[in-house]
Amino acid sequence: MDAKQANILYHDAAARSYDAKWSISFDQRCISYVRQRAERMLPRTHYARVLEIGCGTGFFILNLWQAGYVERAFACDISPGMLAACLESARLIGCDLDARAADAESLPYEDGSFDLVIGHAFLHHLPDPAAALREAHRVLARGGALLVAGEPTRKGDRMARVVGRLTSRAVRTAAEFAPKLRKPPPEGAASLTQDERILQDLEWDVDLHTFVPEETAAMARRAGFHSVRVETEELVSSVVGWAVRTLEAEVPPGALGARWGAFAYRTYLRLYDLDQRFLYRALPKDLFYNLLLYGEKA
Ligand SMILES: C[S@@+](CC[C@H](N)C(=O)[O-])C[C@H]1O[C@@H](n2cnc3c(N)ncnc32)[C@H](O)[C@@H]1O
């Protein structure tokens, strides 16, 4: 199966549980998250026609629209399941979203159609990210801008995998002494739903890239962008965030108590503040987990 086919199958299967898995919502919590990234990267606070590529369930475009940055919202994704979820969320918040099934590497829009093109956590799924940047450049109007966020850096991703493995080992050791942390053994493949089986089988086939800040900036320049800027975010917050995610996946539901979610989120916010206010000034950009890219069309 080629990588695009795998992405369609995987994300169609992921669509129904995607918001719950990644704590995506369309309320103040996620609006502020998106607004914070927009304030950091975008020179303006309002854009007329905004397209999100690889929109998933609409986390980035719908929350940016709610934050007031977007006049007319457009979204595309290669997964029809994700698009359906995105349209449903748009309907619930009253956003008149124009959504289409499309491959990021060959967009079904005329040249110069948008004032801002955005994307969040989609570039690393594409066989040819450079082709997607060229397409983003083509569909932008003159003077338009590109904002990509939420892409894993190479070092950040390696660190996250190590943290995941160590946490998993630590939880299993702890579970030998604390039975409430012990998950019942899986009942075997036969007990999985079709979606669960697809997610399990394709988990390692859909994440194709990680990014190095300087190389990503050069790729955007080659695609035609100028005023290119690459920033990164999340270091300690990402280490703790991945440990928390692994822990939550390893123990039975509810084992961490009712107040766990709020506690974990508050801890993340404090650590994010530490990362960006202090560590980002002192440490190399490529150690941080998430990459943000900005560029303009002349
Ligand atoms: C990790 S999800 C991110 C979704 C959303 N942007 C978010 O941040 O919640 C990646 C998304 O990229 C989409 N995708 C993968 N390959 C694609 C392609 N070739 N063209 C367009 N979208 C693609 C997937 O279907 C999925 O919805």
The ligand as an ORCA input file, in Angstrom:
! r2SCAN-3c Opt
* xyz 0 1
  C      -2.032     14.407     12.315
  S      -3.439     14.808     11.361
  C      -3.594     16.564     11.697
  C      -4.977     17.070     11.477
  C      -5.213     18.513     11.884
  N      -4.485     19.428     11.043
  C      -4.866     18.718     13.336
  O      -3.866     19.365     13.629
  O      -5.602     18.222     14.208
  C      -2.824     14.819      9.698
  C      -3.862     15.092      8.670
  O      -3.215     15.177      7.393
  C      -4.038     14.523      6.443
  N      -3.231     14.107      5.286
  C      -2.358     13.084      5.223
  N      -1.830     13.017      3.971
  C      -2.401     14.007      3.253
  C      -2.278     14.444      1.889
  N      -1.463     13.842      1.024
  N      -3.012     15.506      1.498
  C      -3.865     16.124      2.372
  N      -4.018     15.756      3.642
  C      -3.297     14.713      4.099
  C      -4.632     13.357      7.221
  O      -5.762     12.808      6.575
  C      -4.918     13.993      8.563
  O      -6.186     14.545      8.628
*
